[in-house]
Amino acid sequence: MSFEMEVDVPDHHSSVSSSDSRTGRVVCDHCHSDFADVVALQSHAARCSVKAKKAVNARSVYLSGFKRSNDLQSAELRAALNVYGNVEKIIPDHAWHRYAIVQMKTVEEAKKLIQMEWLELGNQRIHIKAAQLKPIPGEFEPQEFTAPQIIAELGKHADTHIIEQLQAMKNAFGIDSESRDWRRSTITFLERLFGKFCSFKVTPQLFGSSISGFGTKYADIDINLTVAPPTEEVPTPMAPRDLLKAPLFELVDGVKATYEELMAIPKKSQLEFFSRIMQDRLYRSHCILSHIKDVTRAKHPLIKFATHSKLLCEMSYENDFSATKAEVLERFTSDKHHILHRIIFVLRLWAQTQDIYGPCRKQRQFYFKSYAFSLLFVAYLQQKKILGPVTVVGSNLMDGWAVDYVFPEFFVGDDDANIIAIIRGFFIFVAQEIPENSVISIRNATIQPFDAFFEANAADERITKGFKKSLLNIQDPLELSHNVCSGVSSDCMSLLKKKAMRALAKLKKAPQGHQIGAIFDLDESACLSIAGSRTDDPEFTFTVDLPKGTSGRLVSNAIDKLMEEVLQFERHEAEDVLPKRRRLNAGYGEAVYSTAAPVWLGRRKLKRELARRFPDVHSWQIEKLVTEALLEADDKARSHAAKNIALVRFSLTTRFDETTPTLTLTFTPSYGERPTYTDVFRFLKQFFTNDNGKLIVDVLRDSVPAMFQELKLTS
């Protein structure tokens, strides 16, 4: 597609081609940008780049038919053109020396020249026609599968086992023979194209989802371009050439580019040389490539392009590290029957349909990459002891990092309950347990606070200086200085947690055989309504390890004291609560709480101040003073309490195993806005788990000092 030739420079008001009848916004006639009013449009008109290009194009002509390269900018050519007007500029074809673009001073002079159709230059007939702007392709958006498509496919297999449903999804939406042919033919095309210009070996290699099988049929093609010196003697030019400026016809008709010439330019420029060849091939004739774009600001510069009008490709240069990372991820999660591979495929497909990778290409730098999302799943598996750490061999280094490992063996059962438990556990991990201000190490299978992480790696400046802190921090298992989630924004994290919570709610309600389809069907019915009605929202659960010998009855009493006396939440007995004797003896407790005051906000600064004033007071007493101070200062909360208006209402279930001894607390919201009860849960988790349950231990010590003295327990 090209713009019309005859384009006069319009005045400000002619820039308005249309207006939106619904919004009243006006639209630029050239670039189609919309503006609030005519004044804003007039300001834009003076700097509209498309308008400027059209104006230049209107006084430009295209000359073709040259046989000698020196004719393109010869004085004879300029003199022949000046007969028809003033020539401002001649832009020659540097690559092939076959045409030239001539810019005349005025549109009228250009029209006069075009009417000639041809002119004689020596013994050559030079053809003349109107110049056309090169089309500017929009952002290429490959096809992606949608949730309704996936749900419909799963409906065909509802009567089969979960493992069979996962395989059916991979068969329907994974890389099939057609997609594999697209990928292979792209590699073959590039290999032949570069071979026409280069005397050395140029090898494009597939890596990532094209090899691992984690990607869908329309997943991006990851290509690593490598070069190697020729194995036999090749012709060399008389003098070294600049491959970024040398005419391409010389590399085809004469001596091809040599390995020494390529190595003589910077690595970034080497990639630009290959991009130049691809751009030239695209503009000269139709081919399988389109939408070619250099991305030089990426961590590893690459060339983005579309192939077969179907798939987006990302081609990096001498990037063996990324290829190795993809291979490590595939091997690390490989069990005997490839069950985890199928689960990863489904979860990555879930992430794509829920916009976890970004709602559009322009925003995806702030969202999860599929590699980072897969590592998040690996981190969950490690925390649940399904996967362990990796053992570094260290005999093979790449960019100074060890890339050879011994991977731990593991077993994953293929029964329905186990697979659903893994998927459900991952969503709980995402919604409730992702650590903040900590670093997840895949290599060591650990989670460390920032200070401990940087202290442990103080001897390696690559890590201390190169690791970027973010909301979520996952250390790459190979390149230890790289945080694979450094670009993930707060909006993306909020979206991920919200989608995970909805998926949990759907899983809880889904009938047998329909659980997988349920996690893709995340409509608003899975949300907690603002009106406060009870819905199927997920439970929040966390655990606290307490000293051995602690009584379950006393732990239940300590929880009651902290909730009612310290935090001053109002307690309502649950309707289905167990008999009191069984509850106390077994360490089981269940109650419903509500509050009209946000006592979880603004505590930290006040607590530090009170702890300095009262250094000998126990921590639970300090927390009580903080709550009282917050309530005293909150007039609105007192008014709501008097009117019986609650901000949030939830049930809290406690189970204490005296043999471990581990306290499990389950928090289930029943009323309130989602952000509110999410904040309450995060606060309660920190409140009860800080310093290994220090608040609970302090309450127990004050309640039964003799027991603590006998057991020699310390907080």
PALUM-101303 format. One record per residue (C-alpha): residue number from 1; chain; x, y, z. Coordinates in steps of 0.5 Angstrom, whole numbers, plus 500, padded with zeros to 3 digits. Layout:
REM PALUM-101303
NODE resi chain  xx  yy  zz
NODE  NUM     A   X   Y   Z
...
***
This chain:
REM PALUM-101303
NODE resi chain  xx  yy  zz
NODE    1     A 500 500 500
NODE    2     A 503 507 498
NODE    3     A 500 514 499
NODE    4     A 498 518 493
NODE    5     A 503 522 489
NODE    6     A 499 529 489
NODE    7     A 499 532 496
NODE    8     A 499 539 497
NODE    9     A 501 542 503
NODE   10     A 495 544 507
NODE   11     A 493 549 512
NODE   12     A 492 548 519
NODE   13     A 484 547 518
NODE   14     A 485 542 512
NODE   15     A 488 537 517
NODE   16     A 482 535 520
NODE   17     A 479 530 516
NODE   18     A 473 527 520
NODE   19     A 471 528 527
NODE   20     A 468 523 532
NODE   21     A 461 524 533
NODE   22     A 461 520 540
NODE   23     A 467 524 543
NODE   24     A 467 530 539
NODE   25     A 475 529 538
NODE   26     A 478 531 531
NODE   27     A 483 527 527
NODE   28     A 489 529 523
NODE   29     A 488 527 516
NODE   30     A 495 525 515
NODE   31     A 497 520 521
NODE   32     A 490 519 523
NODE   33     A 492 521 531
NODE   34     A 486 524 534
NODE   35     A 485 530 539
NODE   36     A 481 534 543
NODE   37     A 479 540 539
NODE   38     A 482 544 533
NODE   39     A 487 548 537
NODE   40     A 490 542 539
NODE   41     A 490 539 532
NODE   42     A 493 546 529
NODE   43     A 499 545 534
NODE   44     A 500 538 532
NODE   45     A 500 540 524
NODE   46     A 506 544 525
NODE   47     A 510 537 527
NODE   48     A 506 532 524
NODE   49     A 512 527 521
NODE   50     A 507 524 516
NODE   51     A 505 530 513
NODE   52     A 512 532 512
NODE   53     A 514 526 509
NODE   54     A 508 527 504
NODE   55     A 510 534 503
NODE   56     A 517 532 501
NODE   57     A 514 526 497
NODE   58     A 510 530 493
NODE   59     A 516 534 490
NODE   60     A 520 527 489
NODE   61     A 521 523 483
NODE   62     A 523 516 482
NODE   63     A 529 515 476
NODE   64     A 531 508 474
NODE   65     A 534 504 469
NODE   66     A 542 506 471
NODE   67     A 547 501 468
NODE   68     A 553 505 471
NODE   69     A 554 506 478
NODE   70     A 557 513 477
NODE   71     A 551 516 473
NODE   72     A 547 516 480
NODE   73     A 550 522 482
NODE   74     A 554 525 476
NODE   75     A 554 532 474
NODE   76     A 551 530 467
NODE   77     A 545 527 471
NODE   78     A 544 534 475
NODE   79     A 545 538 469
NODE   80     A 539 534 465
NODE   81     A 534 535 471
NODE   82     A 536 542 472
NODE   83     A 533 543 465
NODE   84     A 526 542 468
NODE   85     A 527 546 475
NODE   86     A 531 546 481
NODE   87     A 534 540 484
NODE   88     A 535 540 491
NODE   89     A 537 533 493
NODE   90     A 539 526 489
NODE   91     A 538 520 493
NODE   92     A 542 514 490
NODE   93     A 541 507 491
NODE   94     A 547 505 495
NODE   95     A 545 498 495
NODE   96     A 544 496 488
NODE   97     A 546 503 484
NODE   98     A 540 501 480
NODE   99     A 535 507 482
NODE  100     A 535 514 485
NODE  101     A 530 519 488
NODE  102     A 530 526 486
NODE  103     A 527 532 490
NODE  104     A 525 538 486
NODE  105     A 524 545 489
NODE  106     A 517 545 488
NODE  107     A 511 540 486
NODE  108     A 510 543 480
NODE  109     A 517 542 478
NODE  110     A 516 535 480
NODE  111     A 510 534 476
NODE  112     A 513 537 470
NODE  113     A 519 532 470
NODE  114     A 514 526 471
NODE  115     A 510 528 465
NODE  116     A 517 527 461
NODE  117     A 516 519 463
NODE  118     A 524 518 460
NODE  119     A 530 522 459
NODE  120     A 537 520 455
NODE  121     A 543 520 459
NODE  122     A 549 518 455
NODE  123     A 547 512 451
NODE  124     A 542 510 457
NODE  125     A 534 511 457
NODE  126     A 532 513 464
NODE  127     A 525 512 466
NODE  128     A 521 517 470
NODE  129     A 515 516 475
NODE  130     A 512 519 481
NODE  131     A 516 517 488
NODE  132     A 512 513 493
NODE  133     A 513 513 500
NODE  134     A 515 506 503
NODE  135     A 509 503 507
NODE  136     A 510 504 514
NODE  137     A 507 497 517
NODE  138     A 503 497 523
NODE  139     A 505 493 529
NODE  140     A 505 485 528
NODE  141     A 500 482 532
NODE  142     A 500 474 531
NODE  143     A 494 470 532
NODE  144     A 493 468 539
NODE  145     A 488 462 542
NODE  146     A 482 465 546
NODE  147     A 479 462 553
NODE  148     A 473 460 549
NODE  149     A 476 456 544
NODE  150     A 480 452 550
NODE  151     A 474 451 554
NODE  152     A 470 449 547
NODE  153     A 476 444 546
NODE  154     A 476 441 553
NODE  155     A 469 440 553
NODE  156     A 470 435 548
NODE  157     A 474 431 553
NODE  158     A 470 432 560
NODE  159     A 470 425 561
NODE  160     A 477 423 561
NODE  161     A 482 423 566
NODE  162     A 486 430 567
NODE  163     A 492 428 564
NODE  164     A 489 426 558
NODE  165     A 486 433 558
NODE  166     A 492 436 558
NODE  167     A 495 432 553
NODE  168     A 489 434 548
NODE  169     A 490 441 550
NODE  170     A 497 440 547
NODE  171     A 495 436 541
NODE  172     A 490 442 539
NODE  173     A 494 448 541
NODE  174     A 501 446 541
NODE  175     A 506 446 536
NODE  176     A 503 442 530
NODE  177     A 506 440 524
NODE  178     A 504 446 520
NODE  179     A 507 451 525
NODE  180     A 513 446 525
NODE  181     A 514 447 517
NODE  182     A 513 455 518
NODE  183     A 519 455 523
NODE  184     A 523 450 519
NODE  185     A 522 454 512
NODE  186     A 524 461 516
NODE  187     A 531 458 518
NODE  188     A 532 455 511
NODE  189     A 530 462 508
NODE  190     A 535 466 512
NODE  191     A 540 461 511
NODE  192     A 540 461 504
NODE  193     A 539 469 504
NODE  194     A 545 470 508
NODE  195     A 549 465 504
NODE  196     A 548 469 498
NODE  197     A 552 475 501
NODE  198     A 557 472 506
NODE  199     A 563 467 505
NODE  200     A 563 465 512
NODE  201     A 558 460 515
NODE  202     A 552 463 518
NODE  203     A 547 459 522
NODE  204     A 540 461 524
NODE  205     A 538 456 530
NODE  206     A 531 455 533
NODE  207     A 531 455 541
NODE  208     A 526 456 546
NODE  209     A 519 454 546
NODE  210     A 520 452 538
NODE  211     A 524 446 541
NODE  212     A 522 445 548
NODE  213     A 514 444 546
NODE  214     A 512 449 551
NODE  215     A 509 454 546
NODE  216     A 503 454 542
NODE  217     A 502 454 535
NODE  218     A 503 461 534
NODE  219     A 508 462 539
NODE  220     A 514 467 537
NODE  221     A 520 464 534
NODE  222     A 526 465 538
NODE  223     A 532 464 533
NODE  224     A 540 465 535
NODE  225     A 544 467 529
NODE  226     A 551 465 530
NODE  227     A 557 465 525
NODE  228     A 564 461 524
NODE  229     A 570 462 519
NODE  230     A 570 458 513
NODE  231     A 573 452 513
NODE  232     A 577 453 506
NODE  233     A 580 459 503
NODE  234     A 575 464 500
NODE  235     A 577 470 495
NODE  236     A 578 476 499
NODE  237     A 577 483 496
NODE  238     A 583 488 494
NODE  239     A 581 493 500
NODE  240     A 577 492 506
NODE  241     A 570 494 506
NODE  242     A 565 497 511
NODE  243     A 559 492 510
NODE  244     A 554 497 513
NODE  245     A 556 502 507
NODE  246     A 558 497 501
NODE  247     A 554 496 495
NODE  248     A 550 490 496
NODE  249     A 551 488 489
NODE  250     A 558 488 490
NODE  251     A 557 482 495
NODE  252     A 553 478 490
NODE  253     A 556 479 484
NODE  254     A 564 480 486
NODE  255     A 567 478 492
NODE  256     A 562 476 498
NODE  257     A 563 479 505
NODE  258     A 569 476 509
NODE  259     A 569 473 516
NODE  260     A 575 478 517
NODE  261     A 571 484 515
NODE  262     A 565 482 519
NODE  263     A 569 482 525
NODE  264     A 572 488 524
NODE  265     A 566 492 526
NODE  266     A 562 492 533
NODE  267     A 558 486 535
NODE  268     A 552 491 535
NODE  269     A 554 493 527
NODE  270     A 554 486 525
NODE  271     A 547 485 527
NODE  272     A 545 491 523
NODE  273     A 549 488 517
NODE  274     A 544 482 517
NODE  275     A 538 486 518
NODE  276     A 541 490 512
NODE  277     A 540 484 508
NODE  278     A 533 482 510
NODE  279     A 531 489 509
NODE  280     A 533 489 502
NODE  281     A 530 483 500
NODE  282     A 524 485 503
NODE  283     A 524 492 499
NODE  284     A 526 489 492
NODE  285     A 521 483 492
NODE  286     A 516 479 495
NODE  287     A 518 474 500
NODE  288     A 516 471 507
NODE  289     A 519 476 511
NODE  290     A 515 482 513
NODE  291     A 515 488 519
NODE  292     A 522 488 520
NODE  293     A 525 492 526
NODE  294     A 531 493 529
NODE  295     A 531 493 537
NODE  296     A 538 495 539
NODE  297     A 536 497 546
NODE  298     A 534 490 549
NODE  299     A 539 486 554
NODE  300     A 541 483 547
NODE  301     A 540 487 541
NODE  302     A 535 483 536
NODE  303     A 531 483 530
NODE  304     A 524 483 530
NODE  305     A 520 480 524
NODE  306     A 514 477 522
NODE  307     A 514 470 517
NODE  308     A 509 467 513
NODE  309     A 504 473 516
NODE  310     A 503 468 521
NODE  311     A 509 468 527
NODE  312     A 513 473 530
NODE  313     A 520 472 530
NODE  314     A 526 475 535
NODE  315     A 533 473 532
NODE  316     A 539 475 537
NODE  317     A 546 474 535
NODE  318     A 551 470 538
NODE  319     A 546 469 544
NODE  320     A 548 462 546
NODE  321     A 546 464 553
NODE  322     A 539 465 552
NODE  323     A 539 458 548
NODE  324     A 542 454 554
NODE  325     A 537 457 559
NODE  326     A 531 455 555
NODE  327     A 534 448 554
NODE  328     A 536 448 562
NODE  329     A 528 450 563
NODE  330     A 526 444 559
NODE  331     A 531 439 562
NODE  332     A 530 441 569
NODE  333     A 522 440 569
NODE  334     A 523 433 565
NODE  335     A 520 427 569
NODE  336     A 519 420 567
NODE  337     A 512 421 564
NODE  338     A 513 429 562
NODE  339     A 507 431 567
NODE  340     A 510 437 569
NODE  341     A 511 439 562
NODE  342     A 504 438 560
NODE  343     A 502 442 566
NODE  344     A 507 448 564
NODE  345     A 504 448 557
NODE  346     A 497 449 560
NODE  347     A 499 454 565
NODE  348     A 503 458 560
NODE  349     A 497 458 555
NODE  350     A 492 460 561
NODE  351     A 497 466 562
NODE  352     A 497 468 555
NODE  353     A 489 468 555
NODE  354     A 489 472 561
NODE  355     A 494 478 559
NODE  356     A 499 476 564
NODE  357     A 504 477 558
NODE  358     A 501 483 556
NODE  359     A 495 486 553
NODE  360     A 498 488 547
NODE  361     A 505 488 544
NODE  362     A 507 495 546
NODE  363     A 506 494 553
NODE  364     A 509 487 554
NODE  365     A 516 490 556
NODE  366     A 512 491 563
NODE  367     A 509 484 564
NODE  368     A 511 477 564
NODE  369     A 516 474 559
NODE  370     A 514 466 558
NODE  371     A 521 464 561
NODE  372     A 520 468 567
NODE  373     A 513 465 568
NODE  374     A 515 458 568
NODE  375     A 521 460 573
NODE  376     A 515 462 578
NODE  377     A 512 455 577
NODE  378     A 519 452 578
NODE  379     A 520 456 584
NODE  380     A 513 454 587
NODE  381     A 515 447 586
NODE  382     A 521 448 590
NODE  383     A 518 451 595
NODE  384     A 513 445 596
NODE  385     A 519 440 595
NODE  386     A 517 437 589
NODE  387     A 523 440 586
NODE  388     A 530 441 589
NODE  389     A 536 445 588
NODE  390     A 541 444 582
NODE  391     A 548 441 583
NODE  392     A 553 446 579
NODE  393     A 558 442 575
NODE  394     A 562 448 573
NODE  395     A 566 445 568
NODE  396     A 563 449 562
NODE  397     A 563 456 563
NODE  398     A 559 461 558
NODE  399     A 560 469 559
NODE  400     A 563 467 566
NODE  401     A 557 463 569
NODE  402     A 557 455 570
NODE  403     A 552 452 565
NODE  404     A 552 445 566
NODE  405     A 548 442 572
NODE  406     A 546 435 575
NODE  407     A 539 436 575
NODE  408     A 535 432 581
NODE  409     A 531 426 580
NODE  410     A 523 427 582
NODE  411     A 517 423 581
NODE  412     A 510 426 579
NODE  413     A 504 422 580
NODE  414     A 499 422 574
NODE  415     A 492 421 578
NODE  416     A 487 427 577
NODE  417     A 487 429 585
NODE  418     A 495 430 584
NODE  419     A 495 434 578
NODE  420     A 489 439 580
NODE  421     A 493 439 587
NODE  422     A 499 442 584
NODE  423     A 495 447 579
NODE  424     A 491 449 585
NODE  425     A 497 450 590
NODE  426     A 501 454 584
NODE  427     A 495 459 584
NODE  428     A 495 459 592
NODE  429     A 502 461 591
NODE  430     A 501 466 586
NODE  431     A 495 469 590
NODE  432     A 498 469 597
NODE  433     A 505 467 598
NODE  434     A 509 470 593
NODE  435     A 515 473 598
NODE  436     A 516 481 598
NODE  437     A 522 484 599
NODE  438     A 526 477 598
NODE  439     A 530 474 592
NODE  440     A 528 467 590
NODE  441     A 534 463 588
NODE  442     A 532 457 583
NODE  443     A 539 454 583
NODE  444     A 539 454 591
NODE  445     A 531 453 592
NODE  446     A 531 458 597
NODE  447     A 528 465 598
NODE  448     A 532 470 602
NODE  449     A 531 477 604
NODE  450     A 534 482 600
NODE  451     A 540 484 605
NODE  452     A 541 476 606
NODE  453     A 542 475 599
NODE  454     A 546 481 597
NODE  455     A 551 479 604
NODE  456     A 551 472 601
NODE  457     A 553 474 594
NODE  458     A 558 480 597
NODE  459     A 564 477 594
NODE  460     A 561 477 586
NODE  461     A 560 484 584
NODE  462     A 557 482 578
NODE  463     A 551 480 582
NODE  464     A 551 486 587
NODE  465     A 551 491 582
NODE  466     A 548 488 576
NODE  467     A 542 485 580
NODE  468     A 536 489 579
NODE  469     A 531 490 585
NODE  470     A 523 489 583
NODE  471     A 516 487 586
NODE  472     A 518 480 584
NODE  473     A 525 478 584
NODE  474     A 527 471 581
NODE  475     A 534 470 580
NODE  476     A 536 466 573
NODE  477     A 539 460 575
NODE  478     A 545 461 570
NODE  479     A 546 468 569
NODE  480     A 546 470 577
NODE  481     A 546 477 576
NODE  482     A 540 477 572
NODE  483     A 533 478 575
NODE  484     A 528 475 570
NODE  485     A 522 479 573
NODE  486     A 526 486 573
NODE  487     A 521 489 568
NODE  488     A 514 486 571
NODE  489     A 510 492 573
NODE  490     A 505 493 579
NODE  491     A 499 493 575
NODE  492     A 502 486 572
NODE  493     A 503 483 579
NODE  494     A 496 486 581
NODE  495     A 493 482 575
NODE  496     A 496 476 576
NODE  497     A 494 475 583
NODE  498     A 487 477 581
NODE  499     A 487 472 576
NODE  500     A 490 467 580
NODE  501     A 484 468 586
NODE  502     A 479 468 581
NODE  503     A 482 461 578
NODE  504     A 482 458 585
NODE  505     A 475 460 586
NODE  506     A 473 457 580
NODE  507     A 477 450 581
NODE  508     A 473 450 588
NODE  509     A 466 450 585
NODE  510     A 468 446 578
NODE  511     A 465 439 578
NODE  512     A 469 433 577
NODE  513     A 472 433 570
NODE  514     A 471 440 568
NODE  515     A 477 443 573
NODE  516     A 482 445 567
NODE  517     A 476 449 563
NODE  518     A 474 452 569
NODE  519     A 481 456 570
NODE  520     A 480 459 563
NODE  521     A 473 461 565
NODE  522     A 474 467 569
NODE  523     A 468 471 569
NODE  524     A 466 477 574
NODE  525     A 462 472 578
NODE  526     A 468 469 581
NODE  527     A 469 476 585
NODE  528     A 467 478 591
NODE  529     A 461 483 590
NODE  530     A 462 490 594
NODE  531     A 455 489 596
NODE  532     A 458 484 601
NODE  533     A 454 477 599
NODE  534     A 458 471 600
NODE  535     A 461 468 594
NODE  536     A 466 463 592
NODE  537     A 473 467 594
NODE  538     A 479 463 595
NODE  539     A 481 461 602
NODE  540     A 488 465 605
NODE  541     A 492 460 609
NODE  542     A 499 460 612
NODE  543     A 503 457 618
NODE  544     A 507 458 624
NODE  545     A 512 454 627
NODE  546     A 511 454 635
NODE  547     A 516 451 640
NODE  548     A 515 444 642
NODE  549     A 511 442 648
NODE  550     A 506 448 647
NODE  551     A 499 446 648
NODE  552     A 493 447 643
NODE  553     A 488 449 648
NODE  554     A 493 455 650
NODE  555     A 494 457 643
NODE  556     A 487 457 641
NODE  557     A 486 462 647
NODE  558     A 492 466 645
NODE  559     A 489 467 638
NODE  560     A 483 469 641
NODE  561     A 487 474 645
NODE  562     A 491 477 640
NODE  563     A 484 478 635
NODE  564     A 480 481 640
NODE  565     A 484 484 646
NODE  566     A 490 487 642
NODE  567     A 487 488 635
NODE  568     A 480 489 638
NODE  569     A 476 486 632
NODE  570     A 469 484 634
NODE  571     A 468 477 634
NODE  572     A 462 473 632
NODE  573     A 461 465 633
NODE  574     A 461 461 627
NODE  575     A 454 457 625
NODE  576     A 458 451 624
NODE  577     A 463 451 630
NODE  578     A 465 445 633
NODE  579     A 463 443 640
NODE  580     A 468 447 645
NODE  581     A 471 441 648
NODE  582     A 473 438 642
NODE  583     A 475 445 639
NODE  584     A 480 447 645
NODE  585     A 483 440 646
NODE  586     A 485 439 639
NODE  587     A 487 446 638
NODE  588     A 481 447 633
NODE  589     A 478 454 633
NODE  590     A 473 458 628
NODE  591     A 470 464 629
NODE  592     A 468 470 625
NODE  593     A 471 477 626
NODE  594     A 469 484 623
NODE  595     A 472 491 624
NODE  596     A 469 498 622
NODE  597     A 476 501 623
NODE  598     A 483 500 619
NODE  599     A 487 498 624
NODE  600     A 492 495 620
NODE  601     A 494 501 616
NODE  602     A 499 506 619
NODE  603     A 502 501 625
NODE  604     A 509 501 623
NODE  605     A 511 508 625
NODE  606     A 507 508 631
NODE  607     A 510 502 633
NODE  608     A 517 504 633
NODE  609     A 515 510 637
NODE  610     A 512 506 642
NODE  611     A 517 501 643
NODE  612     A 523 506 644
NODE  613     A 518 509 649
NODE  614     A 517 503 653
NODE  615     A 523 498 652
NODE  616     A 521 493 657
NODE  617     A 514 492 655
NODE  618     A 512 485 651
NODE  619     A 511 486 644
NODE  620     A 503 484 644
NODE  621     A 502 490 649
NODE  622     A 506 494 644
NODE  623     A 501 492 639
NODE  624     A 495 493 643
NODE  625     A 497 500 645
NODE  626     A 498 502 637
NODE  627     A 491 499 636
NODE  628     A 488 504 642
NODE  629     A 492 510 639
NODE  630     A 489 508 632
NODE  631     A 482 508 634
NODE  632     A 483 514 638
NODE  633     A 485 518 632
NODE  634     A 479 515 628
NODE  635     A 473 519 628
NODE  636     A 470 515 622
NODE  637     A 471 508 625
NODE  638     A 468 510 632
NODE  639     A 462 513 628
NODE  640     A 461 506 623
NODE  641     A 462 502 630
NODE  642     A 456 506 633
NODE  643     A 452 504 627
NODE  644     A 455 497 626
NODE  645     A 458 498 619
NODE  646     A 464 494 618
NODE  647     A 469 495 613
NODE  648     A 471 487 612
NODE  649     A 468 481 615
NODE  650     A 471 474 615
NODE  651     A 472 467 618
NODE  652     A 479 465 622
NODE  653     A 480 458 623
NODE  654     A 486 455 627
NODE  655     A 488 448 627
NODE  656     A 494 446 631
NODE  657     A 498 440 631
NODE  658     A 502 439 637
NODE  659     A 506 433 634
NODE  660     A 509 438 629
NODE  661     A 508 443 633
NODE  662     A 505 447 627
NODE  663     A 499 452 627
NODE  664     A 495 453 621
NODE  665     A 491 459 620
NODE  666     A 485 460 614
NODE  667     A 482 466 613
NODE  668     A 476 466 609
NODE  669     A 473 473 607
NODE  670     A 465 474 607
NODE  671     A 464 481 606
NODE  672     A 468 487 604
NODE  673     A 471 490 598
NODE  674     A 477 486 595
NODE  675     A 483 491 596
NODE  676     A 480 491 603
NODE  677     A 480 484 605
NODE  678     A 487 483 601
NODE  679     A 490 488 605
NODE  680     A 487 485 612
NODE  681     A 490 478 610
NODE  682     A 497 481 608
NODE  683     A 497 484 615
NODE  684     A 495 478 619
NODE  685     A 500 474 616
NODE  686     A 505 478 618
NODE  687     A 502 480 624
NODE  688     A 502 472 626
NODE  689     A 508 470 623
NODE  690     A 514 475 624
NODE  691     A 520 472 628
NODE  692     A 517 465 628
NODE  693     A 510 467 632
NODE  694     A 513 472 637
NODE  695     A 507 475 639
NODE  696     A 503 468 640
NODE  697     A 509 466 644
NODE  698     A 509 472 648
NODE  699     A 502 472 650
NODE  700     A 503 464 652
NODE  701     A 509 466 656
NODE  702     A 505 472 660
NODE  703     A 499 467 661
NODE  704     A 503 461 663
NODE  705     A 510 463 665
NODE  706     A 510 457 669
NODE  707     A 510 452 663
NODE  708     A 515 456 659
NODE  709     A 520 456 665
NODE  710     A 519 448 666
NODE  711     A 520 447 658
NODE  712     A 525 452 658
NODE  713     A 522 455 652
NODE  714     A 524 462 649
NODE  715     A 521 467 644
***
